[in-house]
Amino acid sequence: MLGHDLRNPVAALAAGVRQLDKEPLPDRAQQILPMMRASLHRMSDLIDNIMLHAKSRLGGGIRISATPDAPLAEAIRQVVEEARAASPEQDISLDLHFDRPVSCDAPRVAQAVSNLLSNATRHAAQGSLITVRGMVQENEVEITVANRGQAIPEDVQQTLFQPFQRGANATSEGLGLGLHIASSIATAHNGRIEVTCEDGTTTFAFKLPLLAR
C-alpha cells in the first residue's frame, strides 16, 4: 500500500524536474537540479524493489512474462540513460551486441541491470569508468556491469544476494534488496548472476539461457 501511495507523488516530482530542466535557470539551480534528479531516480528504484519483493513473498517468487523477440537492447539503453541522467558525474559506457532474438521479460531484465548499475555507481572509485556490456554467447545471453573500486570480501560474497544484506561499507541509502531482486529475476529466467573481483575490478554477470532457434 505504501509503495502504491508513494508512486504518484514521486511521478509528480519527476514531471516537475523534467519541466524545470527545460527552463532557463540560475547557476545555483543548475547545480541543484542533477541532485534532485538523482534522488528521484533512487526513490523510484527503492519503491520498485520493495514492491517486487513484497509481491514475490506473497506470490511465491518473481513472475516473468517472456516474449520470443524481446526489445532487450532498447530496455537496457533506457536504464543506462536514466543512470547517466541521475549521475552525470559518473562515466558509464554501453556496448551491446545482441545478434539474435532473445526470449526474456525485457522490463524485468532491465530492472535487474538497473539494480546492478545502481550498486556499481555507489561503489565505484571516484572518476573511474563503469562498463555495461551485453552479448549473445554460444547458448546464453550475458550482460555484465563492471566497476573499479574496493573488492568485495569473500565472506560478503556468500550472502550478497540474500534480502536485506548490505556490505560493511554501505551508506545509509538502500534497503539491501537491489542485488536480491536482480538475482531473483535471473532465477525466474532459469539464469544466474555471477560476481568476480579481479585486479581492482568488480564484475556482475547476469546470464540467462538462450532458447534454440
Secondary structure as the mmCIF struct_conf table of DSSP 4:
data_model
#
loop_
_struct_conf.conf_type_id
_struct_conf.id
_struct_conf.beg_label_comp_id
_struct_conf.beg_label_asym_id
_struct_conf.beg_label_seq_id
_struct_conf.end_label_comp_id
_struct_conf.end_label_asym_id
_struct_conf.end_label_seq_id
HELX_RH_AL_P HELX_RH_AL_P1 LEU A 2 ASP A 21
TURN_TY1_P TURN_TY1_P1 LYS A 22 LYS A 22
BEND BEND1 GLU A 23 GLU A 23
HELX_RH_AL_P HELX_RH_AL_P2 ASP A 27 GLY A 59
TURN_TY1_P TURN_TY1_P2 GLY A 60 GLY A 60
BEND BEND2 GLY A 61 GLY A 61
STRN STRN1 THR A 67 THR A 67
TURN_TY1_P TURN_TY1_P3 PRO A 68 ASP A 69
HELX_RH_AL_P HELX_RH_AL_P3 LEU A 72 ALA A 86
TURN_TY1_P TURN_TY1_P4 PRO A 88 GLU A 89
BEND BEND3 GLN A 90 GLN A 90
STRN STRN2 ASP A 91 HIS A 97
BEND BEND4 ARG A 100 ARG A 100
STRN STRN3 CYS A 104 CYS A 104
HELX_RH_AL_P HELX_RH_AL_P4 ALA A 106 HIS A 123
BEND BEND5 ALA A 124 ALA A 124
HELX_LH_PP_P HELX_LH_PP_P1 ALA A 125 ALA A 125
TURN_TY1_P TURN_TY1_P5 GLN A 126 GLY A 127
STRN STRN4 LEU A 129 VAL A 136
BEND BEND6 GLU A 138 ASN A 139
STRN STRN5 GLU A 140 ARG A 148
BEND BEND7 GLY A 149 GLN A 150
HELX_LH_PP_P HELX_LH_PP_P2 ALA A 151 PRO A 153
HELX_RH_AL_P HELX_RH_AL_P5 GLU A 154 GLN A 157
TURN_TY1_P TURN_TY1_P6 GLN A 158 PHE A 161
BEND BEND8 GLN A 162 GLN A 162
TURN_TY1_P TURN_TY1_P7 PRO A 163 PHE A 164
TURN_TY1_P TURN_TY1_P8 ALA A 168 ASN A 169
BEND BEND9 SER A 172 SER A 172
BEND BEND10 GLY A 176 GLY A 176
HELX_RH_AL_P HELX_RH_AL_P6 GLY A 178 ALA A 188
TURN_TY1_P TURN_TY1_P9 HIS A 189 ASN A 190
STRN STRN6 ARG A 192 GLU A 198
TURN_TY1_P TURN_TY1_P10 ASP A 199 GLY A 200
STRN STRN7 THR A 201 PRO A 209
HELX_LH_PP_P HELX_LH_PP_P3 LEU A 210 ALA A 212
#
